């Protein structure tokens, strides 16, 4: 076969192989885009903090964006006891206090923890979950995490603030509790997950726990006190 003909056949083969690779790459990208567009992944790392500082409840519900790849995300649905509370674009619901601004909130304040507009509490507590909402005909994801909270803390308006309830705080090992008539002591992490309960008393040992921030609940026959505990 003449050299020129061999040259053209060789280059034509290379050209066809290159076209095949380009078409395969385009098909892969197209399939990946279609796959990503159709993903309705759930939210991740749903966390909850709730504490009481007279005379109000403060709290924060937060979460991370769903894992990539996912479709066009337009916001989130927040549910309380399986009923839709609202749709929002922020990744948090909060009612907090700052020294500069005072109370800052992006919801209805303490009424987020109430069953109706009159402030009546959820008598059986509150289960919360969050779903992601996607723009493909407003598709909603499922959910993999649920947070439970007992509801409004210390709703008695005549309750006087108690200082120095737990000390020292931060602590390394022994925690003193200045409260009588304790019925139970329960410890949670900042996401609201139960860690441990202690025998009621005025001294508890937390030296076996990892360093970090915790939520401690002190139950007596008259009230429930919630405080932040820092273990060093």
The 8 nearest C-alpha neighbors of each residue, nearest first, counted from 0:
[[1, 2, 4, 5, 3, 6, 8, 7],
 [2, 0, 4, 3, 5, 6, 7, 8],
 [1, 3, 5, 4, 6, 0, 7, 8],
 [4, 2, 6, 5, 1, 7, 0, 8],
 [5, 3, 7, 6, 1, 2, 8, 0],
 [6, 4, 8, 2, 3, 7, 9, 1],
 [5, 7, 3, 9, 4, 8, 2, 10],
 [6, 8, 10, 4, 9, 5, 11, 3],
 [7, 9, 11, 5, 6, 10, 12, 4],
 [10, 8, 6, 12, 7, 11, 5, 13],
 [9, 11, 13, 7, 12, 8, 14, 6],
 [12, 10, 14, 8, 13, 9, 7, 15],
 [11, 13, 15, 9, 10, 14, 8, 16],
 [12, 14, 10, 16, 11, 15, 17, 9],
 [15, 13, 11, 17, 12, 16, 10, 18],
 [14, 16, 18, 12, 17, 13, 19, 11],
 [17, 15, 19, 13, 14, 18, 12, 20],
 [16, 18, 14, 20, 19, 15, 13, 21],
 [19, 17, 21, 15, 20, 16, 22, 14],
 [18, 20, 16, 22, 17, 21, 23, 15],
 [21, 19, 23, 17, 18, 22, 24, 16],
 [20, 22, 18, 24, 23, 19, 25, 17],
 [23, 21, 25, 19, 24, 20, 26, 18],
 [24, 22, 20, 26, 21, 25, 27, 19],
 [23, 25, 27, 21, 26, 22, 20, 28],
 [26, 24, 22, 28, 27, 23, 29, 21],
 [25, 27, 29, 23, 24, 28, 30, 22],
 [28, 26, 24, 30, 25, 29, 31, 23],
 [29, 27, 31, 25, 30, 26, 32, 24],
 [30, 28, 26, 32, 27, 31, 25, 33],
 [29, 31, 33, 27, 32, 28, 34, 26],
 [32, 30, 34, 28, 29, 33, 35, 27],
 [31, 33, 35, 29, 34, 30, 36, 28],
 [32, 34, 36, 30, 31, 35, 29, 37],
 [33, 35, 31, 37, 32, 36, 30, 38],
 [36, 34, 69, 68, 32, 38, 37, 33],
 [37, 35, 70, 33, 34, 38, 32, 69],
 [36, 38, 34, 35, 70, 33, 39, 69],
 [39, 37, 69, 70, 35, 36, 40, 34],
 [40, 38, 140, 69, 70, 37, 41, 133],
 [39, 41, 65, 38, 140, 69, 66, 42],
 [42, 40, 140, 142, 65, 141, 131, 130],
 [43, 41, 65, 64, 63, 131, 130, 62],
 [42, 44, 63, 65, 45, 62, 64, 41],
 [45, 43, 62, 63, 46, 42, 61, 144],
 [44, 46, 62, 43, 61, 144, 47, 63],
 [47, 45, 190, 61, 60, 44, 62, 48],
 [46, 48, 190, 60, 191, 59, 189, 61],
 [47, 49, 59, 58, 189, 190, 191, 60],
 [50, 48, 58, 57, 59, 47, 51, 56],
 [51, 49, 225, 57, 56, 226, 58, 52],
 [50, 52, 56, 225, 55, 57, 53, 152],
 [53, 51, 55, 54, 56, 50, 57, 160],
 [54, 52, 55, 160, 51, 159, 158, 56],
 [53, 55, 52, 156, 56, 51, 160, 158],
 [56, 54, 53, 52, 51, 57, 109, 154],
 [57, 55, 51, 50, 109, 52, 152, 58],
 [58, 56, 94, 95, 50, 49, 51, 55],
 [57, 59, 49, 48, 94, 93, 50, 95],
 [58, 60, 93, 48, 92, 47, 61, 94],
 [59, 61, 47, 92, 91, 46, 93, 48],
 [62, 60, 91, 46, 90, 45, 59, 92],
 [63, 61, 45, 44, 90, 43, 46, 91],
 [64, 62, 43, 44, 42, 65, 90, 45],
 [63, 65, 42, 43, 66, 62, 90, 41],
 [66, 64, 42, 41, 40, 43, 63, 67],
 [65, 67, 68, 64, 40, 69, 43, 42],
 [68, 66, 69, 65, 35, 40, 38, 64],
 [67, 69, 35, 66, 38, 70, 36, 34],
 [68, 70, 38, 35, 67, 39, 36, 40],
 [69, 71, 36, 38, 37, 35, 72, 39],
 [72, 70, 133, 134, 73, 36, 69, 135],
 [71, 73, 133, 74, 70, 132, 134, 131],
 [74, 72, 133, 132, 134, 71, 88, 75],
 [75, 73, 88, 132, 87, 72, 131, 86],
 [74, 76, 131, 132, 87, 86, 130, 88],
 [75, 77, 86, 130, 129, 85, 131, 78],
 [76, 78, 129, 84, 85, 83, 128, 86],
 [79, 77, 83, 84, 82, 128, 81, 127],
 [78, 80, 127, 82, 81, 126, 84, 125],
 [79, 81, 126, 82, 125, 127, 78, 128],
 [82, 80, 79, 78, 83, 126, 127, 128],
 [83, 81, 78, 79, 80, 84, 77, 127],
 [82, 84, 78, 85, 77, 79, 81, 76],
 [85, 83, 78, 77, 79, 82, 86, 76],
 [84, 86, 77, 83, 76, 87, 78, 75],
 [85, 87, 76, 75, 77, 74, 88, 84],
 [88, 86, 75, 74, 89, 85, 76, 77],
 [87, 89, 74, 75, 90, 73, 86, 76],
 [90, 88, 91, 87, 74, 75, 92, 61],
 [91, 89, 62, 61, 88, 63, 92, 64],
 [90, 92, 61, 60, 89, 93, 62, 59],
 [93, 91, 60, 59, 105, 61, 106, 90],
 [94, 92, 59, 104, 58, 105, 95, 60],
 [93, 95, 104, 57, 58, 108, 103, 59],
 [96, 94, 103, 57, 102, 93, 104, 58],
 [95, 97, 102, 101, 103, 98, 94, 100],
 [98, 96, 101, 100, 99, 102, 95, 103],
 [97, 99, 101, 100, 96, 102, 95, 103],
 [100, 98, 97, 101, 96, 102, 103, 95],
 [101, 99, 97, 98, 102, 103, 96, 95],
 [100, 102, 97, 96, 98, 99, 103, 95],
 [103, 101, 96, 95, 100, 97, 104, 94],
 [104, 102, 95, 96, 94, 101, 100, 105],
 [103, 105, 94, 93, 106, 108, 95, 102],
 [104, 106, 93, 92, 94, 107, 103, 108],
 [107, 105, 108, 104, 92, 93, 111, 94],
 [108, 106, 110, 111, 109, 105, 104, 94],
 [109, 107, 110, 94, 106, 104, 111, 105],
 [108, 110, 111, 112, 56, 107, 113, 94],
 [109, 111, 113, 112, 108, 107, 118, 116],
 [112, 110, 109, 113, 107, 108, 106, 114],
 [111, 113, 110, 150, 109, 151, 120, 114],
 [114, 112, 120, 110, 118, 119, 111, 115],
 [113, 115, 121, 120, 119, 118, 112, 116],
 [116, 114, 117, 113, 118, 119, 110, 120],
 [115, 117, 118, 110, 114, 113, 119, 111],
 [118, 116, 115, 119, 113, 114, 110, 120],
 [119, 117, 113, 116, 115, 110, 120, 114],
 [118, 120, 113, 114, 117, 115, 121, 116],
 [121, 119, 113, 114, 122, 118, 151, 150],
 [120, 122, 114, 124, 123, 113, 150, 125],
 [121, 123, 124, 120, 150, 149, 114, 119],
 [124, 122, 121, 125, 149, 150, 120, 148],
 [125, 123, 149, 150, 121, 148, 122, 126],
 [124, 126, 148, 147, 80, 150, 149, 79],
 [127, 125, 147, 80, 146, 79, 145, 148],
 [128, 126, 79, 146, 78, 145, 80, 125],
 [127, 129, 145, 78, 77, 144, 146, 130],
 [130, 128, 77, 76, 78, 75, 142, 131],
 [129, 131, 76, 140, 75, 142, 141, 41],
 [130, 132, 75, 140, 139, 41, 42, 74],
 [133, 131, 139, 74, 75, 138, 73, 72],
 [134, 132, 72, 138, 137, 71, 73, 135],
 [133, 135, 137, 136, 71, 73, 72, 138],
 [134, 136, 137, 133, 138, 71, 70, 37],
 [135, 137, 134, 138, 133, 139, 132, 71],
 [138, 136, 134, 135, 133, 132, 139, 73],
 [139, 137, 133, 136, 135, 132, 134, 140],
 [138, 140, 132, 131, 133, 137, 130, 141],
 [141, 139, 39, 131, 41, 130, 40, 132],
 [140, 142, 41, 130, 139, 143, 40, 131],
 [143, 141, 41, 130, 144, 140, 129, 42],
 [142, 144, 141, 145, 41, 42, 43, 128],
 [145, 143, 142, 128, 45, 146, 44, 43],
 [144, 146, 128, 127, 126, 147, 143, 45],
 [145, 147, 127, 126, 128, 148, 144, 47],
 [148, 146, 126, 125, 127, 145, 149, 124],
 [149, 147, 125, 150, 124, 126, 146, 191],
 [148, 150, 124, 125, 147, 151, 123, 152],
 [151, 149, 124, 148, 112, 125, 121, 152],
 [150, 152, 112, 120, 154, 153, 56, 149],
 [151, 153, 154, 150, 51, 56, 223, 50],
 [152, 154, 155, 222, 223, 151, 51, 224],
 [153, 155, 152, 156, 151, 54, 55, 158],
 [156, 154, 153, 157, 158, 54, 152, 222],
 [155, 157, 158, 154, 54, 153, 159, 53],
 [158, 156, 155, 159, 54, 154, 160, 153],
 [157, 159, 156, 155, 160, 153, 53, 54],
 [160, 158, 157, 161, 53, 54, 156, 155],
 [161, 159, 53, 162, 158, 52, 54, 157],
 [160, 162, 164, 159, 163, 53, 158, 224],
 [163, 161, 164, 160, 165, 177, 159, 166],
 [162, 164, 165, 166, 161, 177, 176, 167],
 [165, 163, 177, 162, 176, 161, 178, 166],
 [166, 164, 176, 163, 175, 177, 167, 174],
 [167, 165, 168, 175, 174, 163, 176, 164],
 [166, 168, 170, 169, 174, 165, 175, 173],
 [169, 167, 166, 170, 229, 228, 165, 230],
 [168, 170, 229, 230, 167, 231, 228, 171],
 [171, 169, 168, 230, 167, 172, 231, 229],
 [172, 170, 231, 230, 206, 173, 169, 205],
 [171, 173, 206, 205, 204, 170, 174, 207],
 [174, 172, 204, 203, 205, 175, 171, 202],
 [173, 175, 203, 202, 166, 204, 167, 176],
 [176, 174, 202, 166, 165, 201, 177, 173],
 [177, 175, 201, 165, 178, 164, 202, 174],
 [178, 176, 164, 165, 201, 175, 179, 163],
 [177, 179, 176, 164, 181, 180, 201, 219],
 [178, 180, 181, 177, 219, 201, 200, 176],
 [181, 179, 219, 182, 220, 178, 199, 218],
 [182, 180, 219, 199, 179, 183, 218, 200],
 [181, 183, 219, 218, 199, 180, 220, 184],
 [184, 182, 199, 218, 181, 217, 198, 185],
 [183, 185, 217, 197, 196, 216, 199, 218],
 [186, 184, 196, 216, 215, 195, 197, 183],
 [185, 187, 215, 195, 194, 214, 196, 216],
 [188, 186, 193, 194, 214, 192, 191, 213],
 [187, 189, 213, 190, 192, 191, 214, 194],
 [188, 190, 48, 191, 213, 214, 187, 47],
 [191, 189, 46, 47, 188, 192, 48, 45],
 [192, 190, 47, 189, 188, 187, 48, 193],
 [193, 191, 187, 188, 190, 194, 189, 146],
 [192, 194, 187, 195, 186, 191, 188, 185],
 [195, 193, 187, 186, 192, 188, 196, 185],
 [194, 196, 186, 185, 193, 197, 187, 184],
 [195, 197, 185, 184, 186, 198, 194, 183],
 [198, 196, 184, 199, 185, 195, 183, 203],
 [197, 199, 200, 183, 184, 196, 203, 182],
 [200, 198, 183, 181, 182, 184, 197, 201],
 [201, 199, 202, 198, 181, 203, 176, 179],
 [200, 202, 176, 175, 177, 203, 178, 199],
 [203, 201, 175, 200, 174, 176, 173, 204],
 [202, 204, 174, 173, 205, 175, 201, 200],
 [203, 205, 173, 172, 206, 174, 202, 207],
 [206, 204, 172, 207, 208, 173, 203, 174],
 [205, 207, 172, 208, 204, 171, 173, 209],
 [208, 206, 205, 209, 204, 172, 171, 210],
 [207, 209, 206, 205, 210, 230, 211, 172],
 [210, 208, 211, 207, 230, 206, 231, 205],
 [211, 209, 230, 231, 208, 212, 229, 171],
 [210, 212, 230, 229, 209, 213, 231, 228],
 [211, 213, 229, 228, 230, 189, 227, 188],
 [214, 212, 188, 228, 189, 227, 187, 229],
 [213, 215, 227, 187, 226, 186, 228, 188],
 [216, 214, 186, 226, 225, 185, 227, 187],
 [217, 215, 225, 185, 224, 184, 186, 218],
 [216, 218, 184, 224, 223, 183, 225, 215],
 [217, 219, 223, 183, 182, 181, 184, 222],
 [220, 218, 181, 182, 221, 222, 180, 223],
 [219, 221, 222, 180, 182, 218, 181, 223],
 [222, 220, 219, 223, 218, 180, 181, 153],
 [223, 221, 219, 220, 218, 153, 224, 217],
 [222, 224, 218, 217, 219, 153, 225, 216],
 [223, 225, 217, 216, 222, 226, 218, 51],
 [226, 224, 216, 50, 215, 51, 217, 223],
 [225, 227, 215, 214, 50, 228, 224, 216],
 [228, 226, 214, 213, 215, 229, 212, 225],
 [227, 229, 213, 212, 214, 168, 215, 226],
 [230, 228, 169, 212, 211, 168, 213, 231],
 [229, 231, 210, 170, 211, 169, 171, 212],
 [230, 210, 171, 170, 169, 229, 211, 209]]
